[in-house]
Amino acid sequence: MPSPTSDPAALFAASGSCSTKTDNTAVTYKPPIDPILRLPEVLEIVRVGRTTLLKMVKDGTFPAPLSLTARIRGWRLSAIQNFLDSLEGK
């Protein structure tokens, strides 16, 4: 049996989100979902205070949150990771 890292179909077969043709020439799978984080989770990752983070959003130095509902905001994990990666280059 091939290792899960070399065969995407095997990686996602258990979740049922994988399909293959009968001749195994084409494999399609769904990539992992990019979770949306709420403010407390973002503060824990970035390790700054609430006021500082919201000021950074206002200044444009931190990604703006997504509007999930009229009162609920959240950030994609990938946006937070990209922000942190950009700091490493400075």
C-alpha angles and dihedrals in degrees: 000000000000119000116262092243093059096044117049091188091059090047093058100029093096092056094050092234095116133090132185134183116247091251091049093234096124128039123187126184138164116251118233115281116258102234122225115230127208123223098270091053092048092049089052092052099042094038098217130118125268094250092048092050094049090048089052089052090050091048091049095241093113127047116266116244124252117249104238095172135345090284106020124083130180143171128229112243089230091058090053091047091049090051092051091046090053090055091057090061094057 
